[in-house]
Amino acid sequence: MTLLQRVARPMLAGMFIYGGLDAIRRPAGKAPKAEPVVGGLADRLPERVQTDDLVRFNGAVQVGAGAALALGVFARPASLALAASLVPTTFAGHAFWQEEDPAAKAQQRIQFFKNMAMLGGLILAAADTGGRPSVPWRAKRAVGHAAGQVREHVPIGS
């Protein structure tokens, strides 16, 4: 992991860890805004699950994936998990298009686009291979080796 990654990953992850802990501890404050996004999902789950439970679950995903990203452990899957958790969080918490008050609308619009910026950062983090070849590239190369289509690189001057 480069110095840049060692610094940037915890910076990106910090907000998710903080927000996730808040969702776990105090889901009731977020549940009313989450209800329209959750819809009937809670009713379709095997046991009767409340919106509070889904808010806590989302918070737990954010804490776990945020910690993994901050530590550089499974950073790419952690980034994808955070991105997936950020989408419903953003649409539930920052639906600026539903606000009537101009000041509240402006504030929610700022928060919405802040979350979109964080989503962009997570997508970049998920795509970052740290200079190593990507998994699809390695898989394609392994198949090529098995089929005898890949020749080893011979340095010039050998």
N, C-alpha and C positions, 0 to 999 in steps of 0.2 A: 504494500500500500504506500502510495506516495505521501509526502508531507501535505500536499494540497488536499488529498482525500482524508488524511487523518484530522485535518482541521475542519473541512467542509461537511463531512458526514455528521459529526455530532451537532454542528450548527443547524443542519437541516432536520435532524431527528429530535432536537430539543423541544420544539413546539408540540410534536406529537406525543412525546412522553408526558409533558406537562398537561396537555389537553386530555390525553387518555386517562391519566390519574384523576383528573377532575371529573370525567364522565363516570369512572368507576365509583368514586366517593359520593358524588352528587348527581345521579342520573335524573332526578325529578326536575331539575332546572332545564334540562335539555329535552326531556320526553315530549312536552307539548309541541315543540317545533318539529320534532322527529315524527310525530304521529302521522301527518299527511304523507310523508315519504315512506314510512313503514307500511301504511295502509292496512290491508288485511293480512299482511305477512304473518303477524303474530298469531292470528287465528288459524292459519293453515299449517303451522308447525305441530309436531306430534303432541306435545303437551301444551297446555295453555300458557303461552309465553307473553309477558307484558312488554310494552314498549321500553320500560325501564331496563328490562333484561337485555334487550337488543342494544340499547345505548351503552350499557356496561360491557357487553361483548365487543362492540366497536371500540370502546375505550381500551379493553384488554388487548385487542389486536394492535392498536396504536402504541401501547406501552411496549409490548413484546417486540413488534417489528421495529419500533423506534430504537429500542435498546440494541437490537441486532445491527441495525444500520450504523448507529453511533460507534459500536465496537468493531464494525467491519466484518461481522460474522454473517454469512449468507446475505451480504449487502444487497445483491441484485433481487433475490426473492423478497427480501424485507422491503425494498423500495416499491416493488409491485403491490405488496400487501398494503402498504401505506397509501399508495395511489388509489387502490380499490376502496379503502376505508374513507378516503378524503372526498370522494364523489358524493355519496349520500350525505355526509356531514355538511358539505358545501351547499347542496340544494336544500337541505332542511334548515340550516342555520342562517343562510345568507340570501334568501329569496328576495332580492331587492325589487324585482318586478311586481311583487305583491304589496309593497309598502305604499301607503297613501301620503304620509308625511314626507315632504321633500328632504328634510334634514336626516330622517331615519333612512330614507331611500338612498341618499348619498353615502351614508355610513355603511350600509349593507352592501352597496356596490363596491366600495373600497375593499371590504372584507372578502367579498366574492372574488374579486380580481387578485387579491393577495393569495387566496387559496389556489387560484388558477396558476399563479406564479410558482407556488409550492408544488403543484402537480407537475408543472414543467420540470422543475428541479428533480423531482422523483423519477420522472421518465428518463432524464439524463443519467441519473444515478443507476437506474435499472439497466441502461444500455452500456454503462461503463464497464469494460472488461479489465481495466487496470493494465492495459498493454498486452494482456494475454489474448490468444485467439479465442473467438467466441465458440460456444458449444456447437452451433450449427456448422461452423467452419471445420472444427475438429471431427465432427461426425462425418461430414462429406469427405474429408481427407482419409479417415479410417476406412470408409467404404471403398475409396479409390485405391488404397493400399491393398485391401483384400482382393480387389479385382485386378490388381497388377497395373493400374493406370497411373500411379504416382511414382515418379522417380525421385530419389533423394537428391537434394541440392549438393552440388560439388562446387566448393569455392574456386574462384578464378585463381590461377597460379599454382594449383596443386599438382 
